[in-house]
Amino acid sequence: MERAILERHLVEAKRHVAEGERHLAHQRRIVAELERAGLVNAAQASELLETLEETQSLHIANRDRIEQELQRAGCEPAHA
């Protein structure tokens, strides 16, 4: 794949990882508050947290794959 395209994909992948971290932090706060309050909804919030964690793992794997592809092509990824 062309370097410019890979770099655009990498910027997008890094954005997804950063957004995922914000979503995870927010959901972790929600789960903690619900658990402290002893609310039944904590189970649903925990399930959503697990889904977000799985999605974040995919975002990280995608970012890492693009970085490796750039390295194999002899290109250092641009720092965004």
mmCIF file of the N, C-alpha and C atoms, coordinates in Angstrom:
data_MODEL
# 
_entry.id   MODEL 
# 
loop_
_atom_site.group_PDB 
_atom_site.id 
_atom_site.type_symbol 
_atom_site.label_atom_id 
_atom_site.label_alt_id 
_atom_site.label_comp_id 
_atom_site.label_asym_id 
_atom_site.label_entity_id 
_atom_site.label_seq_id 
_atom_site.pdbx_PDB_ins_code 
_atom_site.Cartn_x 
_atom_site.Cartn_y 
_atom_site.Cartn_z 
_atom_site.occupancy 
_atom_site.B_iso_or_equiv 
_atom_site.pdbx_formal_charge 
_atom_site.auth_seq_id 
_atom_site.auth_comp_id 
_atom_site.auth_asym_id 
_atom_site.auth_atom_id 
_atom_site.pdbx_PDB_model_num 
ATOM 1   N N  . MET A 1 1  ? 0.846   -1.175 0.000  1.00 0.00 ? 1  MET A N  1 
ATOM 2   C CA . MET A 1 1  ? 0.000   0.000  0.000  1.00 0.00 ? 1  MET A CA 1 
ATOM 3   C C  . MET A 1 1  ? 0.887   1.233  0.000  1.00 0.00 ? 1  MET A C  1 
ATOM 4   N N  . GLU A 1 2  ? 0.453   2.266  -0.625 1.00 0.00 ? 2  GLU A N  1 
ATOM 5   C CA . GLU A 1 2  ? 1.211   3.504  -0.739 1.00 0.00 ? 2  GLU A CA 1 
ATOM 6   C C  . GLU A 1 2  ? 1.419   4.138  0.636  1.00 0.00 ? 2  GLU A C  1 
ATOM 7   N N  . ARG A 1 3  ? 2.615   4.729  0.815  1.00 0.00 ? 3  ARG A N  1 
ATOM 8   C CA . ARG A 1 3  ? 2.979   5.299  2.110  1.00 0.00 ? 3  ARG A CA 1 
ATOM 9   C C  . ARG A 1 3  ? 1.971   6.344  2.586  1.00 0.00 ? 3  ARG A C  1 
ATOM 10  N N  . ALA A 1 4  ? 1.549   7.236  1.730  1.00 0.00 ? 4  ALA A N  1 
ATOM 11  C CA . ALA A 1 4  ? 0.621   8.296  2.131  1.00 0.00 ? 4  ALA A CA 1 
ATOM 12  C C  . ALA A 1 4  ? -0.698  7.710  2.628  1.00 0.00 ? 4  ALA A C  1 
ATOM 13  N N  . ILE A 1 5  ? -1.155  6.663  1.986  1.00 0.00 ? 5  ILE A N  1 
ATOM 14  C CA . ILE A 1 5  ? -2.401  6.014  2.400  1.00 0.00 ? 5  ILE A CA 1 
ATOM 15  C C  . ILE A 1 5  ? -2.207  5.356  3.755  1.00 0.00 ? 5  ILE A C  1 
ATOM 16  N N  . LEU A 1 6  ? -1.088  4.658  3.927  1.00 0.00 ? 6  LEU A N  1 
ATOM 17  C CA . LEU A 1 6  ? -0.800  4.018  5.212  1.00 0.00 ? 6  LEU A CA 1 
ATOM 18  C C  . LEU A 1 6  ? -0.734  5.054  6.332  1.00 0.00 ? 6  LEU A C  1 
ATOM 19  N N  . GLU A 1 7  ? -0.104  6.174  6.053  1.00 0.00 ? 7  GLU A N  1 
ATOM 20  C CA . GLU A 1 7  ? 0.019   7.214  7.077  1.00 0.00 ? 7  GLU A CA 1 
ATOM 21  C C  . GLU A 1 7  ? -1.349  7.797  7.432  1.00 0.00 ? 7  GLU A C  1 
ATOM 22  N N  . ARG A 1 8  ? -2.218  7.963  6.453  1.00 0.00 ? 8  ARG A N  1 
ATOM 23  C CA . ARG A 1 8  ? -3.585  8.438  6.740  1.00 0.00 ? 8  ARG A CA 1 
ATOM 24  C C  . ARG A 1 8  ? -4.326  7.412  7.598  1.00 0.00 ? 8  ARG A C  1 
ATOM 25  N N  . HIS A 1 9  ? -4.159  6.143  7.245  1.00 0.00 ? 9  HIS A N  1 
ATOM 26  C CA . HIS A 1 9  ? -4.799  5.082  8.018  1.00 0.00 ? 9  HIS A CA 1 
ATOM 27  C C  . HIS A 1 9  ? -4.257  5.054  9.446  1.00 0.00 ? 9  HIS A C  1 
ATOM 28  N N  . LEU A 1 10 ? -2.963  5.298  9.595  1.00 0.00 ? 10 LEU A N  1 
ATOM 29  C CA . LEU A 1 10 ? -2.352  5.296  10.918 1.00 0.00 ? 10 LEU A CA 1 
ATOM 30  C C  . LEU A 1 10 ? -2.883  6.452  11.763 1.00 0.00 ? 10 LEU A C  1 
ATOM 31  N N  . VAL A 1 11 ? -3.022  7.616  11.165 1.00 0.00 ? 11 VAL A N  1 
ATOM 32  C CA . VAL A 1 11 ? -3.572  8.764  11.896 1.00 0.00 ? 11 VAL A CA 1 
ATOM 33  C C  . VAL A 1 11 ? -4.983  8.437  12.385 1.00 0.00 ? 11 VAL A C  1 
ATOM 34  N N  . GLU A 1 12 ? -5.778  7.837  11.513 1.00 0.00 ? 12 GLU A N  1 
ATOM 35  C CA . GLU A 1 12 ? -7.141  7.465  11.889 1.00 0.00 ? 12 GLU A CA 1 
ATOM 36  C C  . GLU A 1 12 ? -7.136  6.395  12.982 1.00 0.00 ? 12 GLU A C  1 
ATOM 37  N N  . ALA A 1 13 ? -6.251  5.420  12.866 1.00 0.00 ? 13 ALA A N  1 
ATOM 38  C CA . ALA A 1 13 ? -6.172  4.353  13.874 1.00 0.00 ? 13 ALA A CA 1 
ATOM 39  C C  . ALA A 1 13 ? -5.763  4.927  15.229 1.00 0.00 ? 13 ALA A C  1 
ATOM 40  N N  . LYS A 1 14 ? -4.827  5.858  15.229 1.00 0.00 ? 14 LYS A N  1 
ATOM 41  C CA . LYS A 1 14 ? -4.405  6.489  16.489 1.00 0.00 ? 14 LYS A CA 1 
ATOM 42  C C  . LYS A 1 14 ? -5.542  7.295  17.093 1.00 0.00 ? 14 LYS A C  1 
ATOM 43  N N  . ARG A 1 15 ? -6.345  7.935  16.247 1.00 0.00 ? 15 ARG A N  1 
ATOM 44  C CA . ARG A 1 15 ? -7.497  8.685  16.733 1.00 0.00 ? 15 ARG A CA 1 
ATOM 45  C C  . ARG A 1 15 ? -8.498  7.728  17.379 1.00 0.00 ? 15 ARG A C  1 
ATOM 46  N N  . HIS A 1 16 ? -8.723  6.575  16.748 1.00 0.00 ? 16 HIS A N  1 
ATOM 47  C CA . HIS A 1 16 ? -9.642  5.588  17.309 1.00 0.00 ? 16 HIS A CA 1 
ATOM 48  C C  . HIS A 1 16 ? -9.158  5.097  18.674 1.00 0.00 ? 16 HIS A C  1 
ATOM 49  N N  . VAL A 1 17 ? -7.861  4.868  18.803 1.00 0.00 ? 17 VAL A N  1 
ATOM 50  C CA . VAL A 1 17 ? -7.299  4.416  20.083 1.00 0.00 ? 17 VAL A CA 1 
ATOM 51  C C  . VAL A 1 17 ? -7.511  5.490  21.152 1.00 0.00 ? 17 VAL A C  1 
ATOM 52  N N  . ALA A 1 18 ? -7.233  6.742  20.801 1.00 0.00 ? 18 ALA A N  1 
ATOM 53  C CA . ALA A 1 18 ? -7.390  7.839  21.768 1.00 0.00 ? 18 ALA A CA 1 
ATOM 54  C C  . ALA A 1 18 ? -8.853  7.996  22.185 1.00 0.00 ? 18 ALA A C  1 
ATOM 55  N N  . GLU A 1 19 ? -9.755  7.941  21.227 1.00 0.00 ? 19 GLU A N  1 
ATOM 56  C CA . GLU A 1 19 ? -11.179 8.032  21.548 1.00 0.00 ? 19 GLU A CA 1 
ATOM 57  C C  . GLU A 1 19 ? -11.619 6.852  22.409 1.00 0.00 ? 19 GLU A C  1 
ATOM 58  N N  . GLY A 1 20 ? -11.098 5.685  22.086 1.00 0.00 ? 20 GLY A N  1 
ATOM 59  C CA . GLY A 1 20 ? -11.427 4.497  22.867 1.00 0.00 ? 20 GLY A CA 1 
ATOM 60  C C  . GLY A 1 20 ? -11.000 4.635  24.312 1.00 0.00 ? 20 GLY A C  1 
ATOM 61  N N  . GLU A 1 21 ? -9.828  5.210  24.537 1.00 0.00 ? 21 GLU A N  1 
ATOM 62  C CA . GLU A 1 21 ? -9.351  5.418  25.910 1.00 0.00 ? 21 GLU A CA 1 
ATOM 63  C C  . GLU A 1 21 ? -10.290 6.338  26.667 1.00 0.00 ? 21 GLU A C  1 
ATOM 64  N N  . ARG A 1 22 ? -10.784 7.384  26.002 1.00 0.00 ? 22 ARG A N  1 
ATOM 65  C CA . ARG A 1 22 ? -11.721 8.300  26.659 1.00 0.00 ? 22 ARG A CA 1 
ATOM 66  C C  . ARG A 1 22 ? -13.039 7.584  26.988 1.00 0.00 ? 22 ARG A C  1 
ATOM 67  N N  . HIS A 1 23 ? -13.540 6.788  26.046 1.00 0.00 ? 23 HIS A N  1 
ATOM 68  C CA . HIS A 1 23 ? -14.777 6.047  26.282 1.00 0.00 ? 23 HIS A CA 1 
ATOM 69  C C  . HIS A 1 23 ? -14.613 5.057  27.436 1.00 0.00 ? 23 HIS A C  1 
ATOM 70  N N  . LEU A 1 24 ? -13.470 4.374  27.455 1.00 0.00 ? 24 LEU A N  1 
ATOM 71  C CA . LEU A 1 24 ? -13.216 3.405  28.525 1.00 0.00 ? 24 LEU A CA 1 
ATOM 72  C C  . LEU A 1 24 ? -13.169 4.088  29.892 1.00 0.00 ? 24 LEU A C  1 
ATOM 73  N N  . ALA A 1 25 ? -12.474 5.194  29.975 1.00 0.00 ? 25 ALA A N  1 
ATOM 74  C CA . ALA A 1 25 ? -12.367 5.906  31.247 1.00 0.00 ? 25 ALA A CA 1 
ATOM 75  C C  . ALA A 1 25 ? -13.750 6.336  31.729 1.00 0.00 ? 25 ALA A C  1 
ATOM 76  N N  . HIS A 1 26 ? -14.551 6.851  30.819 1.00 0.00 ? 26 HIS A N  1 
ATOM 77  C CA . HIS A 1 26 ? -15.897 7.288  31.169 1.00 0.00 ? 26 HIS A CA 1 
ATOM 78  C C  . HIS A 1 26 ? -16.747 6.115  31.658 1.00 0.00 ? 26 HIS A C  1 
ATOM 79  N N  . GLN A 1 27 ? -16.704 5.007  30.920 1.00 0.00 ? 27 GLN A N  1 
ATOM 80  C CA . GLN A 1 27 ? -17.515 3.847  31.292 1.00 0.00 ? 27 GLN A CA 1 
ATOM 81  C C  . GLN A 1 27 ? -17.036 3.239  32.603 1.00 0.00 ? 27 GLN A C  1 
ATOM 82  N N  . ARG A 1 28 ? -15.735 3.250  32.840 1.00 0.00 ? 28 ARG A N  1 
ATOM 83  C CA . ARG A 1 28 ? -15.218 2.732  34.113 1.00 0.00 ? 28 ARG A CA 1 
ATOM 84  C C  . ARG A 1 28 ? -15.751 3.557  35.283 1.00 0.00 ? 28 ARG A C  1 
ATOM 85  N N  . ARG A 1 29 ? -15.829 4.884  35.090 1.00 0.00 ? 29 ARG A N  1 
ATOM 86  C CA . ARG A 1 29 ? -16.385 5.743  36.150 1.00 0.00 ? 29 ARG A CA 1 
ATOM 87  C C  . ARG A 1 29 ? -17.856 5.403  36.395 1.00 0.00 ? 29 ARG A C  1 
ATOM 88  N N  . ILE A 1 30 ? -18.594 5.193  35.316 1.00 0.00 ? 30 ILE A N  1 
ATOM 89  C CA . ILE A 1 30 ? -20.015 4.852  35.450 1.00 0.00 ? 30 ILE A CA 1 
ATOM 90  C C  . ILE A 1 30 ? -20.178 3.543  36.212 1.00 0.00 ? 30 ILE A C  1 
ATOM 91  N N  . VAL A 1 31 ? -19.424 2.528  35.825 1.00 0.00 ? 31 VAL A N  1 
ATOM 92  C CA . VAL A 1 31 ? -19.517 1.220  36.485 1.00 0.00 ? 31 VAL A CA 1 
ATOM 93  C C  . VAL A 1 31 ? -19.180 1.364  37.971 1.00 0.00 ? 31 VAL A C  1 
ATOM 94  N N  . ALA A 1 32 ? -18.128 2.095  38.278 1.00 0.00 ? 32 ALA A N  1 
ATOM 95  C CA . ALA A 1 32 ? -17.728 2.264  39.678 1.00 0.00 ? 32 ALA A CA 1 
ATOM 96  C C  . ALA A 1 32 ? -18.825 2.963  40.476 1.00 0.00 ? 32 ALA A C  1 
ATOM 97  N N  . GLU A 1 33 ? -19.429 3.994  39.900 1.00 0.00 ? 33 GLU A N  1 
ATOM 98  C CA . GLU A 1 33 ? -20.503 4.708  40.603 1.00 0.00 ? 33 GLU A CA 1 
ATOM 99  C C  . GLU A 1 33 ? -21.715 3.808  40.832 1.00 0.00 ? 33 GLU A C  1 
ATOM 100 N N  . LEU A 1 34 ? -22.095 3.054  39.815 1.00 0.00 ? 34 LEU A N  1 
ATOM 101 C CA . LEU A 1 34 ? -23.247 2.160  39.946 1.00 0.00 ? 34 LEU A CA 1 
ATOM 102 C C  . LEU A 1 34 ? -22.983 1.067  40.972 1.00 0.00 ? 34 LEU A C  1 
ATOM 103 N N  . GLU A 1 35 ? -21.773 0.520  40.957 1.00 0.00 ? 35 GLU A N  1 
ATOM 104 C CA . GLU A 1 35 ? -21.439 -0.533 41.923 1.00 0.00 ? 35 GLU A CA 1 
ATOM 105 C C  . GLU A 1 35 ? -21.422 0.013  43.346 1.00 0.00 ? 35 GLU A C  1 
ATOM 106 N N  . ARG A 1 36 ? -20.882 1.223  43.508 1.00 0.00 ? 36 ARG A N  1 
ATOM 107 C CA . ARG A 1 36 ? -20.872 1.837  44.849 1.00 0.00 ? 36 ARG A CA 1 
ATOM 108 C C  . ARG A 1 36 ? -22.294 2.047  45.363 1.00 0.00 ? 36 ARG A C  1 
ATOM 109 N N  . ALA A 1 37 ? -23.184 2.404  44.443 1.00 0.00 ? 37 ALA A N  1 
ATOM 110 C CA . ALA A 1 37 ? -24.574 2.659  44.827 1.00 0.00 ? 37 ALA A CA 1 
ATOM 111 C C  . ALA A 1 37 ? -25.377 1.363  44.955 1.00 0.00 ? 37 ALA A C  1 
ATOM 112 N N  . GLY A 1 38 ? -24.785 0.247  44.530 1.00 0.00 ? 38 GLY A N  1 
ATOM 113 C CA . GLY A 1 38 ? -25.460 -1.040 44.624 1.00 0.00 ? 38 GLY A CA 1 
ATOM 114 C C  . GLY A 1 38 ? -26.631 -1.172 43.660 1.00 0.00 ? 38 GLY A C  1 
ATOM 115 N N  . LEU A 1 39 ? -26.555 -0.485 42.543 1.00 0.00 ? 39 LEU A N  1 
ATOM 116 C CA . LEU A 1 39 ? -27.652 -0.519 41.582 1.00 0.00 ? 39 LEU A CA 1 
ATOM 117 C C  . LEU A 1 39 ? -27.563 -1.734 40.668 1.00 0.00 ? 39 LEU A C  1 
ATOM 118 N N  . VAL A 1 40 ? -28.705 -2.246 40.295 1.00 0.00 ? 40 VAL A N  1 
ATOM 119 C CA . VAL A 1 40 ? -28.801 -3.424 39.432 1.00 0.00 ? 40 VAL A CA 1 
ATOM 120 C C  . VAL A 1 40 ? -28.222 -3.126 38.055 1.00 0.00 ? 40 VAL A C  1 
ATOM 121 N N  . ASN A 1 41 ? -28.328 -1.908 37.596 1.00 0.00 ? 41 ASN A N  1 
ATOM 122 C CA . ASN A 1 41 ? -27.851 -1.543 36.260 1.00 0.00 ? 41 ASN A CA 1 
ATOM 123 C C  . ASN A 1 41 ? -26.337 -1.689 36.100 1.00 0.00 ? 41 ASN A C  1 
ATOM 124 N N  . ALA A 1 42 ? -25.657 -1.939 37.184 1.00 0.00 ? 42 ALA A N  1 
ATOM 125 C CA . ALA A 1 42 ? -24.206 -2.083 37.104 1.00 0.00 ? 42 ALA A CA 1 
ATOM 126 C C  . ALA A 1 42 ? -23.832 -3.246 36.184 1.00 0.00 ? 42 ALA A C  1 
ATOM 127 N N  . ALA A 1 43 ? -24.637 -4.286 36.125 1.00 0.00 ? 43 ALA A N  1 
ATOM 128 C CA . ALA A 1 43 ? -24.330 -5.439 35.271 1.00 0.00 ? 43 ALA A CA 1 
ATOM 129 C C  . ALA A 1 43 ? -24.331 -5.033 33.808 1.00 0.00 ? 43 ALA A C  1 
ATOM 130 N N  . GLN A 1 44 ? -25.316 -4.273 33.393 1.00 0.00 ? 44 GLN A N  1 
ATOM 131 C CA . GLN A 1 44 ? -25.368 -3.820 31.999 1.00 0.00 ? 44 GLN A CA 1 
ATOM 132 C C  . GLN A 1 44 ? -24.207 -2.889 31.691 1.00 0.00 ? 44 GLN A C  1 
ATOM 133 N N  . ALA A 1 45 ? -23.902 -2.014 32.627 1.00 0.00 ? 45 ALA A N  1 
ATOM 134 C CA . ALA A 1 45 ? -22.783 -1.096 32.431 1.00 0.00 ? 45 ALA A CA 1 
ATOM 135 C C  . ALA A 1 45 ? -21.469 -1.865 32.345 1.00 0.00 ? 45 ALA A C  1 
ATOM 136 N N  . SER A 1 46 ? -21.345 -2.922 33.127 1.00 0.00 ? 46 SER A N  1 
ATOM 137 C CA . SER A 1 46 ? -20.129 -3.752 33.090 1.00 0.00 ? 46 SER A CA 1 
ATOM 138 C C  . SER A 1 46 ? -20.014 -4.493 31.759 1.00 0.00 ? 46 SER A C  1 
ATOM 139 N N  . GLU A 1 47 ? -21.146 -4.960 31.245 1.00 0.00 ? 47 GLU A N  1 
ATOM 140 C CA . GLU A 1 47 ? -21.138 -5.631 29.942 1.00 0.00 ? 47 GLU A CA 1 
ATOM 141 C C  . GLU A 1 47 ? -20.708 -4.668 28.840 1.00 0.00 ? 47 GLU A C  1 
ATOM 142 N N  . LEU A 1 48 ? -21.205 -3.443 28.904 1.00 0.00 ? 48 LEU A N  1 
ATOM 143 C CA . LEU A 1 48 ? -20.802 -2.444 27.927 1.00 0.00 ? 48 LEU A CA 1 
ATOM 144 C C  . LEU A 1 48 ? -19.308 -2.168 28.044 1.00 0.00 ? 48 LEU A C  1 
ATOM 145 N N  . LEU A 1 49 ? -18.813 -2.099 29.259 1.00 0.00 ? 49 LEU A N  1 
ATOM 146 C CA . LEU A 1 49 ? -17.382 -1.884 29.477 1.00 0.00 ? 49 LEU A CA 1 
ATOM 147 C C  . LEU A 1 49 ? -16.571 -3.001 28.827 1.00 0.00 ? 49 LEU A C  1 
ATOM 148 N N  . GLU A 1 50 ? -17.003 -4.241 28.995 1.00 0.00 ? 50 GLU A N  1 
ATOM 149 C CA . GLU A 1 50 ? -16.301 -5.365 28.371 1.00 0.00 ? 50 GLU A CA 1 
ATOM 150 C C  . GLU A 1 50 ? -16.285 -5.228 26.852 1.00 0.00 ? 50 GLU A C  1 
ATOM 151 N N  . THR A 1 51 ? -17.404 -4.827 26.283 1.00 0.00 ? 51 THR A N  1 
ATOM 152 C CA . THR A 1 51 ? -17.483 -4.631 24.837 1.00 0.00 ? 51 THR A CA 1 
ATOM 153 C C  . THR A 1 51 ? -16.537 -3.528 24.394 1.00 0.00 ? 51 THR A C  1 
ATOM 154 N N  . LEU A 1 52 ? -16.498 -2.432 25.150 1.00 0.00 ? 52 LEU A N  1 
ATOM 155 C CA . LEU A 1 52 ? -15.584 -1.335 24.818 1.00 0.00 ? 52 LEU A CA 1 
ATOM 156 C C  . LEU A 1 52 ? -14.126 -1.787 24.909 1.00 0.00 ? 52 LEU A C  1 
ATOM 157 N N  . GLU A 1 53 ? -13.810 -2.618 25.907 1.00 0.00 ? 53 GLU A N  1 
ATOM 158 C CA . GLU A 1 53 ? -12.448 -3.121 26.052 1.00 0.00 ? 53 GLU A CA 1 
ATOM 159 C C  . GLU A 1 53 ? -12.064 -4.014 24.867 1.00 0.00 ? 53 GLU A C  1 
ATOM 160 N N  . GLU A 1 54 ? -12.991 -4.839 24.428 1.00 0.00 ? 54 GLU A N  1 
ATOM 161 C CA . GLU A 1 54 ? -12.726 -5.693 23.265 1.00 0.00 ? 54 GLU A CA 1 
ATOM 162 C C  . GLU A 1 54 ? -12.514 -4.843 22.008 1.00 0.00 ? 54 GLU A C  1 
ATOM 163 N N  . THR A 1 55 ? -13.344 -3.842 21.846 1.00 0.00 ? 55 THR A N  1 
ATOM 164 C CA . THR A 1 55 ? -13.222 -2.949 20.694 1.00 0.00 ? 55 THR A CA 1 
ATOM 165 C C  . THR A 1 55 ? -11.890 -2.209 20.738 1.00 0.00 ? 55 THR A C  1 
ATOM 166 N N  . GLN A 1 56 ? -11.505 -1.764 21.928 1.00 0.00 ? 56 GLN A N  1 
ATOM 167 C CA . GLN A 1 56 ? -10.228 -1.062 22.065 1.00 0.00 ? 56 GLN A CA 1 
ATOM 168 C C  . GLN A 1 56 ? -9.063  -1.971 21.682 1.00 0.00 ? 56 GLN A C  1 
ATOM 169 N N  . SER A 1 57 ? -9.148  -3.235 22.045 1.00 0.00 ? 57 SER A N  1 
ATOM 170 C CA . SER A 1 57 ? -8.087  -4.179 21.668 1.00 0.00 ? 57 SER A CA 1 
ATOM 171 C C  . SER A 1 57 ? -7.969  -4.275 20.146 1.00 0.00 ? 57 SER A C  1 
ATOM 172 N N  . LEU A 1 58 ? -9.105  -4.251 19.472 1.00 0.00 ? 58 LEU A N  1 
ATOM 173 C CA . LEU A 1 58 ? -9.087  -4.281 18.001 1.00 0.00 ? 58 LEU A CA 1 
ATOM 174 C C  . LEU A 1 58 ? -8.476  -3.013 17.432 1.00 0.00 ? 58 LEU A C  1 
ATOM 175 N N  . HIS A 1 59 ? -8.810  -1.855 18.032 1.00 0.00 ? 59 HIS A N  1 
ATOM 176 C CA . HIS A 1 59 ? -8.232  -0.589 17.565 1.00 0.00 ? 59 HIS A CA 1 
ATOM 177 C C  . HIS A 1 59 ? -6.712  -0.602 17.729 1.00 0.00 ? 59 HIS A C  1 
ATOM 178 N N  . ILE A 1 60 ? -6.249  -1.095 18.861 1.00 0.00 ? 60 ILE A N  1 
ATOM 179 C CA . ILE A 1 60 ? -4.809  -1.146 19.127 1.00 0.00 ? 60 ILE A CA 1 
ATOM 180 C C  . ILE A 1 60 ? -4.123  -2.105 18.158 1.00 0.00 ? 60 ILE A C  1 
ATOM 181 N N  . ALA A 1 61 ? -4.731  -3.259 17.926 1.00 0.00 ? 61 ALA A N  1 
ATOM 182 C CA . ALA A 1 61 ? -4.148  -4.227 16.986 1.00 0.00 ? 61 ALA A CA 1 
ATOM 183 C C  . ALA A 1 61 ? -4.078  -3.636 15.578 1.00 0.00 ? 61 ALA A C  1 
ATOM 184 N N  . ASN A 1 62 ? -5.101  -2.904 15.176 1.00 0.00 ? 62 ASN A N  1 
ATOM 185 C CA . ASN A 1 62 ? -5.112  -2.282 13.856 1.00 0.00 ? 62 ASN A CA 1 
ATOM 186 C C  . ASN A 1 62 ? -4.008  -1.233 13.751 1.00 0.00 ? 62 ASN A C  1 
ATOM 187 N N  . ARG A 1 63 ? -3.875  -0.393 14.782 1.00 0.00 ? 63 ARG A N  1 
ATOM 188 C CA . ARG A 1 63 ? -2.816  0.618  14.798 1.00 0.00 ? 63 ARG A CA 1 
ATOM 189 C C  . ARG A 1 63 ? -1.442  -0.038 14.700 1.00 0.00 ? 63 ARG A C  1 
ATOM 190 N N  . ASP A 1 64 ? -1.238  -1.085 15.485 1.00 0.00 ? 64 ASP A N  1 
ATOM 191 C CA . ASP A 1 64 ? 0.052   -1.769 15.492 1.00 0.00 ? 64 ASP A CA 1 
ATOM 192 C C  . ASP A 1 64 ? 0.344   -2.420 14.142 1.00 0.00 ? 64 ASP A C  1 
ATOM 193 N N  . ARG A 1 65 ? -0.686  -2.985 13.519 1.00 0.00 ? 65 ARG A N  1 
ATOM 194 C CA . ARG A 1 65 ? -0.520  -3.613 12.201 1.00 0.00 ? 65 ARG A CA 1 
ATOM 195 C C  . ARG A 1 65 ? -0.101  -2.583 11.161 1.00 0.00 ? 65 ARG A C  1 
ATOM 196 N N  . ILE A 1 66 ? -0.721  -1.416 11.188 1.00 0.00 ? 66 ILE A N  1 
ATOM 197 C CA . ILE A 1 66 ? -0.372  -0.364 10.224 1.00 0.00 ? 66 ILE A CA 1 
ATOM 198 C C  . ILE A 1 66 ? 1.052   0.116  10.470 1.00 0.00 ? 66 ILE A C  1 
ATOM 199 N N  . GLU A 1 67 ? 1.427   0.293  11.737 1.00 0.00 ? 67 GLU A N  1 
ATOM 200 C CA . GLU A 1 67 ? 2.800   0.711  12.049 1.00 0.00 ? 67 GLU A CA 1 
ATOM 201 C C  . GLU A 1 67 ? 3.808   -0.315 11.538 1.00 0.00 ? 67 GLU A C  1 
ATOM 202 N N  . GLN A 1 68 ? 3.510   -1.606 11.721 1.00 0.00 ? 68 GLN A N  1 
ATOM 203 C CA . GLN A 1 68 ? 4.407   -2.657 11.239 1.00 0.00 ? 68 GLN A CA 1 
ATOM 204 C C  . GLN A 1 68 ? 4.492   -2.645 9.715  1.00 0.00 ? 68 GLN A C  1 
ATOM 205 N N  . GLU A 1 69 ? 3.367   -2.406 9.074  1.00 0.00 ? 69 GLU A N  1 
ATOM 206 C CA . GLU A 1 69 ? 3.355   -2.347 7.615  1.00 0.00 ? 69 GLU A CA 1 
ATOM 207 C C  . GLU A 1 69 ? 4.226   -1.189 7.114  1.00 0.00 ? 69 GLU A C  1 
ATOM 208 N N  . LEU A 1 70 ? 4.150   -0.058 7.789  1.00 0.00 ? 70 LEU A N  1 
ATOM 209 C CA . LEU A 1 70 ? 4.994   1.082  7.420  1.00 0.00 ? 70 LEU A CA 1 
ATOM 210 C C  . LEU A 1 70 ? 6.469   0.744  7.636  1.00 0.00 ? 70 LEU A C  1 
ATOM 211 N N  . GLN A 1 71 ? 6.778   0.075  8.738  1.00 0.00 ? 71 GLN A N  1 
ATOM 212 C CA . GLN A 1 71 ? 8.173   -0.297 9.011  1.00 0.00 ? 71 GLN A CA 1 
ATOM 213 C C  . GLN A 1 71 ? 8.697   -1.278 7.964  1.00 0.00 ? 71 GLN A C  1 
ATOM 214 N N  . ARG A 1 72 ? 7.854   -2.261 7.590  1.00 0.00 ? 72 ARG A N  1 
ATOM 215 C CA . ARG A 1 72 ? 8.277   -3.224 6.556  1.00 0.00 ? 72 ARG A CA 1 
ATOM 216 C C  . ARG A 1 72 ? 8.525   -2.533 5.231  1.00 0.00 ? 72 ARG A C  1 
ATOM 217 N N  . ALA A 1 73 ? 7.782   -1.474 4.979  1.00 0.00 ? 73 ALA A N  1 
ATOM 218 C CA . ALA A 1 73 ? 7.949   -0.732 3.738  1.00 0.00 ? 73 ALA A CA 1 
ATOM 219 C C  . ALA A 1 73 ? 9.143   0.220  3.821  1.00 0.00 ? 73 ALA A C  1 
ATOM 220 N N  . GLY A 1 74 ? 9.805   0.211  4.978  1.00 0.00 ? 74 GLY A N  1 
ATOM 221 C CA . GLY A 1 74 ? 10.985  1.071  5.138  1.00 0.00 ? 74 GLY A CA 1 
ATOM 222 C C  . GLY A 1 74 ? 10.630  2.502  5.431  1.00 0.00 ? 74 GLY A C  1 
ATOM 223 N N  . CYS A 1 75 ? 9.440   2.712  5.949  1.00 0.00 ? 75 CYS A N  1 
ATOM 224 C CA . CYS A 1 75 ? 8.969   4.069  6.260  1.00 0.00 ? 75 CYS A CA 1 
ATOM 225 C C  . CYS A 1 75 ? 8.740   4.185  7.750  1.00 0.00 ? 75 CYS A C  1 
ATOM 226 N N  . GLU A 1 76 ? 9.252   5.206  8.321  1.00 0.00 ? 76 GLU A N  1 
ATOM 227 C CA . GLU A 1 76 ? 8.952   5.466  9.716  1.00 0.00 ? 76 GLU A CA 1 
ATOM 228 C C  . GLU A 1 76 ? 7.603   6.155  9.768  1.00 0.00 ? 76 GLU A C  1 
ATOM 229 N N  . PRO A 1 77 ? 6.701   5.707  10.656 1.00 0.00 ? 77 PRO A N  1 
ATOM 230 C CA . PRO A 1 77 ? 5.398   6.361  10.752 1.00 0.00 ? 77 PRO A CA 1 
ATOM 231 C C  . PRO A 1 77 ? 5.543   7.801  11.204 1.00 0.00 ? 77 PRO A C  1 
ATOM 232 N N  . ALA A 1 78 ? 4.727   8.664  10.624 1.00 0.00 ? 78 ALA A N  1 
ATOM 233 C CA . ALA A 1 78 ? 4.692   10.067 11.044 1.00 0.00 ? 78 ALA A CA 1 
ATOM 234 C C  . ALA A 1 78 ? 4.067   10.133 12.427 1.00 0.00 ? 78 ALA A C  1 
ATOM 235 N N  . HIS A 1 79 ? 4.605   10.971 13.293 1.00 0.00 ? 79 HIS A N  1 
ATOM 236 C CA . HIS A 1 79 ? 4.047   11.105 14.639 1.00 0.00 ? 79 HIS A CA 1 
ATOM 237 C C  . HIS A 1 79 ? 2.912   12.112 14.593 1.00 0.00 ? 79 HIS A C  1 
ATOM 238 N N  . ALA A 1 80 ? 1.739   11.635 14.985 1.00 0.00 ? 80 ALA A N  1 
ATOM 239 C CA . ALA A 1 80 ? 0.556   12.509 14.954 1.00 0.00 ? 80 ALA A CA 1 
ATOM 240 C C  . ALA A 1 80 ? 0.059   12.741 16.346 1.00 0.00 ? 80 ALA A C  1 
# 
